Amino acid sequence: MSQERVLIVDDEKNIVSSLKEILSDEGYEVAVAEDGINALEMIQSDPPDVVLLDIWLPGMDGIEVLKSVKMYQPEVEVLIMSGHGTIDTAVQATKLGAYDFIEKPFSLDKVTQSVSSVFRQKKARLNHCEGVEERKLPLCFELIGDIRTFIHQTAGKKEPVMLIGEKGTGKEFVAHIIHRLSPLADCSFIKLNCALRKPEEIRFHLFPGTDESLPKAGGRFISPEKGAEVVYLTHVEALSTDIQRDLAKALKNAAENEENADLLPARLIASSYNDLSALTESGFFLPELLERFSAPRVIPPLRDHADKIPLLVEDYFTKYGLRNEVSVPELDGDGMTALTNPHWPGNLKELRSVLDRLLMQTASKGRIALGDLPQEFRNSAIESTSNPFEGFESLKEAELNWEKGFLIHHLRKNQWNLERTAQSLRTPKEVFREKLHLHGIDASGADDAASARPFRLQRTLKRSVVLCGSGLHSGIKTGLILRPLPPNSGIIFGDISSGQTIPARLDNVESTDYSTCLKKGSASVATIEHIMAVLHMYRITNLLIKIGDEAPVMDGSARDFCDLIEDGEFEEQDGMCEEIVIDRTYLYGSPEKNQPHITIEPSDKFRVTYHMEYPEPIGIEEYTYEFNGEKSFKEEIAPARTFGFLEDVAQLTKMGFATGGKLDNFILLGDKKVLNTKLRFENEFSRHKILDILGDFYLLGKPLRGHIKAHRTGHRHNVALLAQIRDSLLNAA
């Protein structure tokens, strides 16, 4: 019997050393990875039985590693380790299928008990399945008969396989299943992304029996045994022409003479999002390479099998309940019907993401209704022309559902202008307001007398996303989890350890020394200005940010935060978000004698001008940013990094600040020059000051329309001007 295998994924060497020693003494075969990327490479090439996974990892955080493992290697059990949270917060934030949660600092007895428990459960499952001829396929492929047949027919062969399909259809999953059911299952399974991997690394694995596969001096690869690897090429269309030509020739030679097969991997599987036949016609893919594969197999999109979605949902809910030992809410008929309507651009991956989110948000409910689904599914149910009232228990219920959708449709059509919408529907204003109240449509921010004011739909993310890094001022390893919230929730910071929350509002600002810090009760969070700027410019109005004591600094800019929320995708919500339109000039500070001051004045657009006067190499610098959508922010402001002078950084360090400042996350200035990097913009310093202003000014909870003009100011001045605006708005109300 093979030795039970454990992979430890953690970058804290003392913890890794202790874990490895104790688990080896228990008789386990133990391997170690220090970061998420390396861990995934090890898991996909030679899956362990159990993974001990830290949440906060360099490169790729543990939550993303967990998602990938449970998507493509669901049989691998994962134990989450963290010194920054409890089992409740981790489970609520992820719901991704971890077997157990171990909080640091932990006892080694707790670790060995958890690992032992995993193996006991695995053995119990194997005993239960004795007598079963072969491993059952995942339900998504059992239900699609031709794919099931293709997998079983292909698994017993060694010919190259080509899989074609849209994002999320499960091409990699199919490749893994073919490998696991084949006589080559004992070979390592090596995944190579042809769009990302270096050509020499791809050659190394594609041609293990040739001299050209040998690494250059200092190469990091360990030569594989001939025929010991099954290689899976993703984005195969991205292979260079030279490698395409050499691979086509090698495959042809192997087909003509079996002895030449030793020059190739044990088997080759490839996949692409693209129609490779069309690419060959346009000259982007060599036809002689495509000919070496049997007819490419198309993995159908989920929309082609929408009738199978109810069975997939039921299966997923059942497994979720068993895995987490919880009672799972029931999805009612109209909710299930809505899930079968969308086009599902993300296919099986998106279905899983939507179901995870539903289960997370309705954990305390016994029933999931149509109203609990994300907005696009509710819209689809409303707009569907195929029996739109199926599933309603009474005529009254169907009428009310239709009427709510009708009202929302016309509110959107009229930019949420209540007076104009009521007029277009030929309905008295008071009757119209009563209808909105009846259906729970939030119109609290609307004012018919100020109908010229701009309104937008509230916005959140479609799914939870995670990012890790270290704090600029604390230097402590940290991270954040962004989680969708319902309409009218606002932006809320949540302590990942205690669960305490701090609304991102001006009243909760505790300090503006070198960064903006919020505090409520015993919970506090520092350096929030960069993530807040991104939420401001992307118009995210409702979001929970699970975090430690300080937001991660990343590369000193907000660029990574932009990518993070784009990965979570946006969901427009029922309910309006009204811009704060500045109708007069506000001033804090004194413009006389070149003193620091900041103003905001009426403007047709949102603009920020920052004027700075610093010692060389900055000197006098000024920049004006005009908001023209989130893309303008991401390109013009988000990449601008934090900066500081050498003498100031030394003083801050003595005071306990900037201990996380490193050469790759901070522009260091000294001796009248930039010491450690190349500037991204000629005026990167003033752009970064604008980034801070954008973050601070979202503490009013609504986007602004006006022109901010700042002259040699910082966080303290921003917050003081905000207080003036807030007090004026309260008095006007």
C-alpha positions in Angstrom: 0.0 0.0 0.0 1.3 3.4 -0.9 2.4 5.8 1.8 -0.1 8.5 2.7 1.1 11.9 1.4 0.7 15.4 2.8 1.7 18.7 1.2 2.4 21.7 3.5 1.9 25.1 1.9 3.3 27.9 4.1 6.1 30.5 3.9 6.8 30.5 7.7 9.9 28.3 7.9 9.6 27.6 11.7 6.0 26.4 11.3 6.9 24.3 8.2 9.8 22.7 10.0 7.7 21.7 13.0 4.8 20.4 10.9 7.1 18.4 8.6 8.9 16.8 11.6 5.8 15.7 13.5 3.9 14.5 10.4 7.0 12.5 9.2 7.2 10.9 12.6 3.5 9.9 12.2 4.5 7.9 9.1 3.3 10.4 6.4 5.3 11.3 3.3 5.6 15.1 3.5 6.4 17.6 0.8 6.6 21.4 1.2 5.7 24.4 -1.0 6.4 28.0 0.1 3.9 29.8 -2.3 0.6 29.2 -4.0 2.0 28.9 -7.6 4.5 26.3 -6.6 1.9 24.4 -4.6 -0.5 24.2 -7.6 2.3 22.9 -9.9 3.1 20.2 -7.4 -0.6 19.3 -6.8 -1.4 19.1 -10.6 1.7 17.0 -11.4 1.5 14.6 -8.5 -1.6 15.2 -6.3 -1.1 14.5 -2.5 -3.8 13.1 -0.3 -4.0 16.1 2.0 -2.9 19.7 1.8 -2.2 21.8 4.8 -2.7 25.3 3.4 -2.0 28.7 4.9 -4.5 31.4 3.9 -2.0 34.3 3.4 0.7 33.3 0.9 3.1 35.2 -1.3 2.3 35.3 -5.1 -1.1 33.5 -5.1 -3.1 33.5 -1.9 -4.3 30.4 -0.2 -8.0 31.0 -1.0 -7.3 31.0 -4.7 -5.2 27.9 -4.3 -8.1 26.2 -2.5 -10.5 27.2 -5.3 -8.3 25.7 -7.9 -7.7 22.5 -6.0 -11.4 21.9 -5.3 -12.3 22.6 -8.9 -9.7 20.4 -10.6 -8.6 18.0 -7.9 -11.7 17.6 -5.7 -10.5 14.4 -4.2 -7.6 16.2 -2.5 -8.6 17.3 1.0 -7.5 20.7 2.2 -7.0 21.8 5.8 -6.9 25.6 6.0 -4.4 27.2 8.5 -4.5 30.9 9.5 -3.4 33.2 12.2 -5.8 35.9 11.1 -9.2 34.4 11.5 -11.6 31.9 13.0 -13.4 29.0 11.5 -16.6 31.0 11.3 -15.1 33.9 9.3 -13.1 31.6 7.0 -16.1 29.4 6.2 -18.4 32.3 5.7 -15.8 34.1 3.5 -15.0 31.1 1.2 -17.4 28.1 1.4 -15.0 26.4 -1.0 -14.8 22.9 0.5 -12.0 22.9 3.0 -12.1 19.8 5.2 -11.2 21.7 8.4 -9.8 25.0 9.7 -6.8 25.1 12.0 -6.2 28.5 13.8 -2.7 29.6 14.5 -1.0 29.3 16.9 -2.1 25.6 17.0 -1.0 22.6 19.0 0.7 19.9 17.0 -1.8 17.4 18.5 -4.6 19.3 16.8 -2.8 19.1 13.5 -2.1 15.4 13.7 -5.7 14.7 14.8 -7.1 16.7 11.8 -4.8 14.9 9.3 -5.7 11.6 10.9 -9.4 12.4 10.6 -9.0 13.1 6.9 -7.5 9.7 6.2 -10.0 7.9 8.3 -12.8 9.5 6.2 -11.0 8.6 3.0 -10.7 5.0 4.0 -14.3 4.9 5.0 -15.3 6.2 1.6 -13.1 3.6 -0.1 -14.6 0.8 2.0 -18.1 2.0 1.1 -17.2 1.9 -2.6 -15.7 -1.7 -2.6 -17.0 -3.7 -5.5 -17.6 -0.7 -7.8 -15.9 -1.5 -11.1 -14.7 2.0 -11.9 -14.6 5.5 -10.5 -17.9 7.3 -11.2 -17.6 10.5 -13.3 -18.6 13.8 -11.9 -22.4 14.3 -12.4 -21.9 17.2 -15.0 -20.3 14.7 -17.4 -22.4 11.7 -16.4 -25.4 13.7 -17.6 -23.9 14.6 -21.0 -23.9 11.1 -22.6 -21.6 11.8 -25.5 -19.0 13.3 -23.3 -19.2 10.3 -20.9 -18.7 8.0 -23.9 -15.8 10.0 -25.2 -14.0 10.0 -21.9 -14.3 6.2 -21.5 -13.3 5.5 -25.1 -10.4 7.9 -25.0 -9.0 6.9 -21.6 -7.8 3.5 -22.7 -5.8 4.9 -25.7 -2.5 6.8 -26.0 -3.3 9.0 -29.0 -3.0 12.8 -28.6 -6.3 14.4 -27.5 -7.5 17.9 -28.5 -10.3 19.5 -26.4 -12.1 22.7 -27.6 -14.5 24.7 -25.5 -15.5 28.0 -24.0 -14.1 29.2 -20.7 -15.4 27.3 -17.7 -16.8 24.3 -19.7 -14.4 21.9 -17.9 -11.7 21.1 -20.4 -9.0 20.7 -17.8 -11.4 18.6 -15.7 -12.0 16.3 -18.7 -8.2 16.1 -19.2 -7.7 15.0 -15.6 -10.4 12.4 -15.7 -9.1 10.9 -19.0 -5.7 10.7 -17.3 -7.0 9.2 -14.0 -9.0 6.5 -15.8 -6.2 5.6 -18.2 -3.4 2.9 -17.9 -1.0 5.9 -17.6 -2.6 7.1 -14.3 0.7 6.5 -12.5 2.5 9.0 -14.7 2.9 12.6 -13.6 0.3 15.0 -15.1 2.0 18.2 -16.2 0.0 21.2 -17.2 1.7 23.8 -19.4 0.0 27.1 -20.2 1.4 27.9 -23.6 0.5 31.5 -23.3 2.5 32.0 -20.1 5.3 29.3 -19.9 8.7 30.0 -21.4 9.4 28.2 -24.7 12.4 26.4 -23.3 10.3 25.1 -20.4 7.6 23.8 -22.9 10.3 22.2 -25.1 11.8 20.5 -22.0 8.6 18.6 -21.3 7.5 18.0 -24.9 10.8 16.5 -26.1 12.2 14.7 -23.0 14.2 12.2 -25.2 16.1 14.8 -27.2 19.2 17.0 -26.5 17.1 20.2 -27.1 15.1 19.4 -24.0 18.1 19.8 -21.7 18.0 23.0 -19.6 20.6 25.7 -20.0 23.2 26.2 -17.3 21.5 27.2 -14.1 18.1 25.8 -15.4 15.7 24.9 -12.6 14.1 21.9 -14.2 14.7 18.3 -13.2 14.8 16.0 -16.3 11.8 13.7 -16.5 12.2 10.1 -17.2 11.4 9.2 -20.8 7.7 8.5 -21.1 7.0 9.3 -17.5 4.8 12.3 -18.0 1.4 13.1 -19.5 1.6 16.6 -20.7 -1.5 18.8 -20.9 -1.1 22.0 -23.1 -3.6 24.8 -22.4 -4.0 27.7 -24.9 -2.2 25.5 -27.4 -2.7 28.1 -30.1 -0.1 30.2 -28.3 2.7 27.8 -29.1 5.4 29.4 -31.2 5.6 28.4 -34.8 8.9 26.6 -34.3 7.5 24.5 -31.5 4.4 23.7 -33.4 6.5 22.6 -36.4 8.8 20.4 -34.3 5.9 18.9 -32.4 4.0 18.0 -35.6 7.1 16.3 -36.9 7.8 14.4 -33.7 4.1 13.2 -33.5 4.2 12.1 -37.2 7.5 10.2 -36.6 6.0 8.5 -33.5 2.9 7.4 -35.4 5.1 5.9 -38.2 7.6 4.2 -35.9 6.8 3.3 -32.2 10.5 3.6 -31.3 10.3 7.3 -31.9 7.6 7.6 -29.2 10.3 7.6 -26.6 11.2 11.1 -27.7 7.8 12.4 -26.6 5.8 12.4 -23.3 3.8 9.3 -22.5 0.7 11.1 -23.8 -0.3 14.6 -25.0 -3.5 16.3 -24.3 -4.2 19.9 -25.5 -7.0 22.4 -25.3 -8.1 25.8 -26.6 -10.9 28.3 -26.4 -10.6 28.9 -30.1 -11.7 27.2 -33.3 -8.4 25.8 -34.4 -9.6 25.0 -37.9 -10.3 28.7 -38.4 -6.9 29.5 -37.1 -5.2 27.2 -39.5 -7.0 28.9 -42.4 -5.8 32.3 -41.2 -2.2 31.0 -40.8 -2.1 31.2 -37.0 -2.0 27.5 -36.3 -0.1 24.8 -38.4 -2.5 22.4 -40.1 0.1 19.6 -40.0 0.0 19.8 -36.1 -3.8 19.8 -36.0 -3.8 16.7 -38.2 -1.8 14.9 -35.6 -4.7 14.9 -33.2 -7.9 12.9 -33.7 -11.0 15.1 -34.5 -11.0 17.8 -31.8 -13.6 17.1 -29.2 -15.9 20.1 -28.4 -16.9 20.3 -24.7 -20.4 21.8 -24.9 -21.3 25.0 -23.0 -23.7 24.8 -20.1 -26.4 26.6 -22.0 -26.7 23.7 -24.4 -27.7 21.5 -21.5 -29.7 23.9 -19.4 -32.3 21.2 -18.8 -29.6 19.4 -16.7 -29.0 22.4 -14.4 -31.7 21.4 -11.8 -29.9 18.0 -11.3 -26.5 19.7 -11.1 -27.8 22.2 -8.5 -29.4 19.4 -6.4 -26.2 17.4 -6.5 -24.1 20.4 -5.6 -26.4 21.4 -2.6 -26.4 17.8 -1.4 -22.6 17.4 -1.4 -22.2 20.9 0.1 -24.4 19.9 3.0 -22.6 16.6 3.6 -19.2 18.2 3.3 -20.0 21.0 5.8 -22.4 19.0 8.0 -25.0 21.7 7.6 -28.7 21.9 6.6 -28.9 23.4 3.1 -31.8 25.7 2.1 -34.2 24.5 -0.6 -34.3 26.4 -3.9 -37.9 27.1 -4.8 -39.3 26.5 -8.3 -39.1 30.0 -9.7 -35.5 30.4 -8.4 -34.6 27.1 -10.2 -36.3 28.2 -13.3 -34.4 31.5 -13.3 -31.1 29.6 -13.1 -31.9 27.8 -16.4 -32.5 31.0 -18.3 -29.2 32.9 -18.5 -26.6 32.2 -21.2 -24.0 31.2 -18.6 -20.9 32.7 -20.1 -18.8 31.2 -17.4 -20.4 27.8 -17.7 -19.7 25.2 -14.9 -17.3 27.5 -13.1 -19.8 30.3 -13.0 -22.6 27.9 -11.9 -20.4 26.8 -8.9 -19.6 30.4 -8.0 -23.3 31.4 -8.1 -24.3 28.5 -5.9 -21.5 29.1 -3.4 -22.7 32.7 -3.1 -26.3 31.7 -2.7 -25.4 29.2 0.1 -23.2 31.8 1.8 -25.9 34.5 1.8 -28.9 32.3 2.7 -27.2 30.2 5.4 -29.9 31.2 8.0 -32.8 30.6 5.6 -34.8 27.5 5.0 -35.7 28.4 1.5 -33.9 30.2 -1.4 -36.4 32.3 -3.4 -36.1 34.2 -6.7 -35.4 37.4 -4.8 -32.2 35.9 -3.3 -30.6 35.3 -6.7 -28.2 37.8 -8.3 -29.8 40.6 -10.3 -29.2 39.2 -13.7 -31.1 36.0 -12.9 -34.0 37.9 -11.5 -34.1 40.1 -14.7 -33.9 37.0 -16.8 -36.9 35.5 -15.0 -38.8 38.7 -15.5 -38.0 39.1 -19.1 -38.2 35.4 -20.1 -40.9 34.9 -22.7 -41.2 31.1 -22.0 -44.0 30.7 -19.5 -42.8 33.6 -17.2 -45.4 32.8 -14.5 -44.5 29.1 -14.0 -43.9 28.3 -10.4 -46.1 31.0 -8.9 -48.7 29.7 -6.4 -51.4 32.3 -7.1 -52.4 34.8 -9.7 -51.7 37.6 -7.2 -48.1 36.4 -6.6 -47.5 36.3 -10.4 -49.0 39.8 -10.9 -46.9 41.3 -8.1 -43.7 39.8 -9.5 -44.4 41.1 -13.0 -45.3 44.5 -11.7 -42.0 44.9 -9.7 -40.0 44.0 -12.8 -42.1 46.4 -14.9 -41.4 49.3 -12.4 -37.6 48.6 -12.3 -37.5 48.4 -16.1 -39.0 51.8 -16.4 -37.0 53.3 -13.6 -33.8 52.3 -15.3 -35.1 53.6 -18.6 -35.6 57.0 -17.0 -32.3 57.0 -15.1 -34.2 56.5 -11.8 -35.8 59.9 -12.1 -39.1 59.3 -10.2 -41.0 62.2 -11.6 -40.2 61.4 -15.2 -40.9 57.7 -14.6 -44.3 58.4 -13.1 -45.2 60.7 -15.9 -44.2 58.2 -18.6 -46.4 55.6 -16.9 -49.3 58.1 -16.6 -49.4 57.5 -12.9 -49.9 60.1 -10.1 -46.7 60.6 -8.1 -48.2 59.5 -4.8 -49.6 56.3 -6.3 -46.3 55.6 -7.9 -44.4 56.0 -4.6 -46.9 53.7 -2.9 -46.2 51.1 -5.6 -42.4 51.4 -5.0 -42.9 51.0 -1.2 -45.2 47.9 -1.8 -42.5 46.2 -3.8 -39.6 47.2 -1.5 -37.9 49.3 -4.3 -35.6 51.7 -2.6 -36.3 55.3 -3.6 -35.3 57.0 -0.4 -32.6 59.1 -2.1 -34.9 60.5 -4.8 -36.3 64.0 -4.7 -38.8 65.0 -7.4 -38.0 68.6 -6.9 -34.3 67.9 -7.7 -35.0 65.6 -10.6 -31.9 66.9 -12.4 -29.7 65.2 -9.9 -27.9 62.1 -11.3 -28.9 58.7 -10.0 -27.2 55.4 -10.5 -28.0 51.9 -9.6 -26.3 50.6 -6.5 -23.5 48.1 -7.2 -21.7 45.2 -5.6 -19.6 42.3 -6.7 -20.9 39.0 -8.1 -18.7 36.9 -6.0 -16.1 37.0 -3.2 -12.5 37.6 -4.1 -9.3 37.5 -2.1 -5.9 39.3 -2.1 -2.9 39.0 0.2 0.2 41.1 0.9 1.8 43.0 3.7 0.9 46.3 5.5 3.0 49.4 4.6 3.2 50.8 8.1 2.9 47.6 10.2 5.0 45.4 7.9 2.7 42.5 9.0 1.5 39.9 6.5 -2.1 40.7 5.8 -4.8 40.4 3.2 -8.4 41.1 2.5 -11.5 39.3 1.3 -14.1 41.3 -0.6 -17.6 39.9 -0.2 -20.9 41.1 -1.9 -23.5 42.8 0.3 -27.2 43.6 -0.4 -28.5 47.1 -1.4 -28.2 49.9 1.1 -25.4 48.1 3.1 -22.6 50.5 2.2 -18.9 49.8 2.4 -18.1 47.9 5.6 -14.7 46.8 6.9 -14.8 43.6 9.0 -12.1 42.3 11.3 -11.2 38.9 10.0 -10.4 37.7 13.5 -13.2 39.0 15.7 -15.9 39.6 13.1 -16.4 43.2 14.4 -17.4 45.7 11.7 -16.5 49.3 10.9 -18.6 51.2 8.3 -16.4 53.2 6.0 -17.8 56.5 7.1 -16.3 59.8 8.1 -17.6 59.5 11.7 -15.3 56.4 12.2 -12.0 58.2 11.2 -9.6 57.8 14.1 -6.3 59.0 12.6 -4.9 60.7 9.5 -1.2 60.4 10.4 0.5 59.2 7.2 -2.6 57.2 6.2 -6.4 57.1 6.9 -7.3 54.9 9.9 -10.8 53.8 10.9 -11.8 52.7 14.4 -15.0 51.6 16.0 -15.1 49.9 19.4 -12.0 47.7 19.8 -11.7 47.2 16.0 -9.5 49.3 13.8 -8.1 49.2 10.2 -5.4 51.4 8.7 -4.3 52.5 5.2 -7.7 52.2 3.6 -7.3 55.0 1.1 -6.2 53.0 -1.9 -8.9 50.3 -1.8 -11.5 53.0 -1.0 -10.3 55.0 -4.1 -10.9 52.0 -6.3 -14.4 51.4 -4.9 -15.1 55.1 -5.3 -14.1 55.2 -9.0 -15.7 51.8 -9.8 -18.9 53.0 -8.1 -19.1 50.0 -5.7 -21.6 51.0 -3.1 -22.2 47.8 -1.1 -19.3 45.6 0.0 -17.8 43.8 3.0 -14.1 44.0 3.3 -12.8 41.3 5.6 -9.3 42.5 6.7 -6.7 42.5 9.4 -5.3 45.7 11.1 -4.1 47.2 7.8 -4.8 47.0 4.1 -2.0 45.4 2.1 0.2 47.8 0.3 0.8 45.6 -2.8 3.2 47.5 -5.1 2.4 50.9 -3.4 -0.4 51.7 -5.9 -4.0 50.7 -6.3 -3.5 48.7 -9.5 -3.9 45.3 -7.9 -7.1 46.4 -6.3 -8.5 47.3 -9.7 -7.7 43.8 -11.0 -9.2 42.2 -7.9 -12.6 43.8 -8.1 -12.7 43.3 -11.9 -12.1 39.6 -11.2 -15.1 39.6 -8.8 -17.3 41.2 -11.6 -20.0 43.7 -11.0 -23.6 43.3 -10.1 -26.1 46.2 -10.5 -28.6 46.1 -7.7 -32.2 47.3 -7.1 -31.9 50.7 -5.4 -30.5 54.1 -6.3 -27.2 55.7 -5.5 -27.4 59.5 -5.7 -24.3 61.5 -6.5 -23.5 64.4 -4.1 -23.6 67.4 -6.4 -21.6 70.3 -5.1 -23.6 73.5 -5.4 -21.2 76.0 -3.7 -17.5 76.3 -2.9 -16.1 74.8 0.3 -12.6 75.7 1.6 -10.4 74.3 4.3 -7.0 76.0 5.1 -5.7 79.3 4.0 -4.8 80.2 0.4 -2.7 83.1 1.7 1.1 82.9 1.7 1.1 79.6 0.0 -0.3 77.7 2.9 -1.8 74.2 2.5 -5.5 74.4 1.6 -8.1 72.4 -0.2 -11.4 73.5 -1.9 -14.2 71.9 -3.8 -16.4 73.9 -6.1 -19.3 73.2 -8.5 -18.4 71.4 -11.8 -20.1 69.6 -14.6 -17.8 66.6 -14.0 -15.8 65.1 -11.2 -12.3 66.5 -11.3 -9.3 66.6 -8.9 -6.3 69.0 -9.2 -3.3 68.5 -7.0 -0.5 71.1 -6.6 2.6 70.0 -4.8 5.9 71.7 -3.8 8.6 69.4 -2.6 12.4 69.3 -2.5 14.1 67.8 -5.5 13.7 65.6 -7.4 9.9 66.4 -7.2 10.0 70.2 -7.2 6.8 72.0 -8.2 4.3 69.5 -9.8 0.6 69.7 -10.6 -1.9 67.3 -12.3 -5.6 67.4 -13.0 -7.6 64.2 -13.2 -11.1 64.2 -14.8 -13.2 61.1 -14.2 -14.3 59.6 -17.5 -15.2 56.1 -16.2 -13.3 53.4 -14.4 -10.9 52.8 -17.3 -9.6 56.4 -17.0 -8.9 55.9 -13.3 -7.2 52.5 -13.8 -4.9 54.0 -16.5 -4.2 57.5 -15.1 -4.3 57.3 -11.3 -4.4 53.7 -10.0 -0.8 52.8 -11.0 0.7 55.8 -9.1 2.8 54.6 -6.1 3.5 55.7 -2.5 6.7 57.8 -2.2 8.9 59.2 0.6 12.3 60.7 1.2 15.0 58.7 2.7 15.3 60.8 5.9 11.5 60.8 6.4 11.3 57.0 6.0 14.1 56.6 8.6 12.1 58.8 11.0 8.9 57.0 10.3 10.5 53.7 11.1 11.7 55.0 14.4 8.1 56.0 15.2 6.9 52.5 14.2 5.5 53.4 10.8 6.6 52.3 7.3 8.1 49.1 8.6 6.6 47.3 5.6 8.1 49.7 3.0 10.3 47.8 0.6 12.2 48.7 -2.5 9.4 47.2 -4.6 6.4 48.9 -3.0 7.7 52.4 -2.3 9.3 55.1 -4.4 12.4 56.1 -2.3 13.8 59.5 -2.9 17.1 60.9 -1.7 20.2 62.9 -2.9 17.8 64.8 -5.3 16.9 61.6 -7.3 14.7 58.5 -7.3 16.8 55.8 -5.7 15.1 52.5 -6.4 12.8 52.5 -9.4 11.8 54.1 -12.7 8.7 56.4 -12.5 5.6 55.2 -14.2 4.5 58.8 -15.0 6.5 62.0 -15.2 4.1 63.4 -12.6 3.5 60.2 -10.6 3.8 61.9 -7.2 0.9 64.3 -7.8 -1.1 61.5 -9.3 -0.6 59.5 -6.1 -1.8 62.4 -4.0 -5.0 62.4 -6.1 -5.3 58.7 -5.5 -5.3 59.4 -1.7 -7.9 62.1 -2.2 -10.2 59.8 -4.2 -10.1 57.3 -1.3 -10.7 59.7 1.5 -13.6 61.4 -0.3 -15.5 58.2 -0.5 -16.0 58.3 3.3 -19.2 60.3 2.6 -20.6 57.0 1.3 -21.6 58.5 -2.1 -19.7 59.6 -5.2 -19.2 63.3 -5.7 -19.6 65.7 -8.6 -17.4 68.8 -8.2 -13.9 70.0 -8.7 -11.5 69.4 -5.9 -8.4 71.6 -5.8 -5.7 70.7 -3.3 -2.6 72.7 -2.6 0.1 70.9 -0.6 -2.4 69.0 1.5 -2.7 65.5 3.1 -5.2 63.2 4.7 -5.9 65.6 7.6 -7.0 68.3 5.2 -9.2 65.9 3.1 -11.1 64.7 6.2 -11.6 68.3 7.5 -13.1 69.4 4.2 -15.3 66.3 4.1 -16.6 67.3 7.5 -17.7 70.7 6.2 -19.6 69.1 3.3 -21.2 66.6 5.6 -22.4 69.2 8.0 -23.7 71.4 5.2 -25.7 68.4 3.8 -27.1 67.6 7.3 -28.2 71.2 7.8 -29.8 71.4 4.4 -31.8 68.2 5.2 
